Amino acid sequence: MKLQDRITFEPGKCGGRPCIRSMRIRVIDVLEMLARDMSTDEVLEQFPDLERDDVLACLDYAASRLGHPRIMVSA
């Protein structure tokens, strides 16, 4: 399973927000835990149904949403 395939969107779950593998664990919940300096292992302890690749998928998803095209200016 590719990382991006682990992130799912379902209108009836969590208000259509991105979740992990159709579970009711939102991407934002995992990202907030990591932002509060929790380790991946601590996140996995809090959510025993998650796998390490799920945490990586959350980070990959966030990075892809924040990406923007680079504009090159020649001198």
C-alpha positions in Angstrom: 0.0 0.0 0.0 1.4 3.4 -1.0 1.5 6.1 1.7 -1.0 8.3 0.0 -3.5 5.4 -0.2 -3.6 5.3 3.6 -5.4 8.6 3.7 -9.1 8.4 3.1 -12.0 10.8 2.8 -15.5 9.7 3.6 -18.4 12.3 3.8 -20.0 10.4 6.7 -16.9 10.1 8.8 -15.3 12.9 10.8 -17.1 15.5 8.6 -15.3 14.3 5.5 -11.9 15.3 7.0 -8.9 13.2 6.0 -8.6 10.0 8.1 -6.3 7.1 8.2 -7.4 3.9 6.4 -11.1 4.6 6.8 -10.8 4.6 10.6 -12.0 7.5 12.7 -8.5 8.6 13.4 -8.0 12.0 11.7 -4.8 13.1 10.1 -4.9 16.3 12.1 -5.0 14.3 15.4 -1.7 12.6 14.5 -0.1 15.8 13.3 -1.0 17.6 16.4 0.5 14.9 18.6 3.7 15.0 16.6 3.7 18.8 16.9 3.5 18.5 20.7 6.8 16.6 20.6 5.3 13.1 20.9 7.4 10.4 19.2 6.1 8.1 16.6 6.2 5.3 19.2 4.1 7.4 21.6 1.5 8.1 18.9 1.4 4.4 18.1 0.8 3.7 21.8 -2.1 6.1 21.9 -3.6 4.6 18.7 -2.9 0.9 18.7 -4.6 0.3 15.4 -2.1 2.6 13.6 1.0 1.4 11.9 4.2 3.3 11.5 3.4 3.9 7.8 0.2 5.6 8.8 2.2 8.2 10.7 4.4 8.6 7.7 1.4 9.0 5.5 0.1 11.8 7.7 3.4 13.7 7.3 3.5 13.0 3.6 -0.1 14.3 3.3 0.7 17.5 5.2 3.8 18.1 3.1 1.8 17.6 -0.1 -0.9 20.1 1.0 1.7 22.7 1.9 3.7 22.4 -1.2 3.7 25.2 -3.7 5.3 25.8 -7.1 8.7 27.5 -7.1 9.0 30.6 -9.1 12.5 31.1 -10.6 13.5 34.7 -11.2 16.4 35.3 -13.5 18.7 38.2 -12.7 
